Amino acid sequence: MDLRAVIFMPALAGAAILAFVFLTFAAHYYLTVLESTATGAKPVTWMQESLPDKFWKPFYLGGLLVLWLGPAYVIGRTLAAKFGVPQLTFAVPLGVAWLLYPISQLSSLAARSVWVPLHPQVFARLAQRPGTAAGFFLLSLPVFALGGIAFRWAFMTKGEWELLFAGVPLFALALFLYARLLGRLAFALVFTRDLFKKRRKKKEPEAKAPVARERAPEDDAEPAVRVQPSDLPPITTPDGELAGYNVLMADDEPKPKKKRVVAELADGREEAEPATSSPPLSKRNTWDDEEVTAYGLSEPDAPPAPEPPPPKPEPRRKRERKEKGAMEAELSPAVKEELALLERGDLRKPPSRVWSADLFAYFGQPQTFAALAVLTTMGVLAGVMVRVARMFNPTTGAE
């Protein structure tokens, strides 16, 4: 009884599950380093996400890679069979991915949707920074080659267990370095001009034609003659002739008011003025026979002391810094972080040197070492299950 199938099936299932988990974490760490570096930050902000939130990331990166690796693999196999060089089967896809994958990744970052593999804006921006683009391709070539060779050692080699333990950490290191290089290139391209951006033209104000004022029909008509009842002949009734009352129209001018007549006294006497009684003088306002003494003269008061000059006002910037410092001292750390995000104090200036020692600055973070350790552990477990499945594959025979 062949027991290889009994071992092969669980090993194959375990290899599929562990490989998918490994690729999920690898895609998450790769995008974390890429996005943090693309903002211009030297340290990397390691985001903690659940496994369902990372589920789409390996499919996203896999789609960008397969876009170029699929045709390149077919071309590589054809050239390897034609020239008898089996290394071309692996070298051609690797070279095509090294040259074209950055274009797809930058296009995905620049487009409105992350699923856009090509965008003309990327070519226009790369043409404005040819030195930076050339430096990226020169630096990324050995890193990309190291990652491809390490991946082959870890997951595409039969036996040779020492290559597994050497290939997985090298693949993780190459992944982190490549994400850092590509993120630095994306940050440098942010400060280039978008040649495909349409500029909105301001609409010129339309000249308004003079509007002719329509004249009302009443303007040309002759004014109507208003007839009052007194102008009409009276009506004959049994009681006699009857005439109506005149009506005051709104347009008629009111009759002037009659001047009021003031009556005058017939005997020529003048109207007596009302007698006013003066109030009695107060005792304090009268002079008595007592001797009046004059007020004594006092010495003049001392002149007031000169006021000290007002203090010189502090400069406005210094005063604002003091007030801001006093306010920030009373805030909690969470509120300070939110205010920093609102003020956009994390905005970076254009880099003076794109390729410098800052590329390796984030390797000093403890989170970076933790991410490398987690990714290496998962890669080793997935590689072990792949090797076990290959060893006990009943279709190829045991080694």
Secondary structure, DSSP 8 states (H G I E B T S, - for coil): ---HHHHHHHHHHHHHHHHHHHHHHHHHHHHHHHHHHHTT-SS-------TGGGTTHHHHHHHHHHHHHHHHHHHHHHHHHHHT-TTHHHHHHHHHHHHHHHHHHHHHHHSSSTT----HHHHHHHHH-HHHHHHHHHHHHHHHHHHHHHHHHHHS-SS-HHHHHHHHHHHHHHHHHHHHHHHHHHHHHTTS--TT--------------------HHHHS-------GGGS--EEETTEEE-------SSS-------------TT---------------GGGS--SS-------------------------HHHHHHHHHHHHHHTS-HHHHHHHHHHHTTT-----S-SSSGGGGGGGGSHHHHHHHHHHHHHHHHHHHHHHHHHHT-TTT---
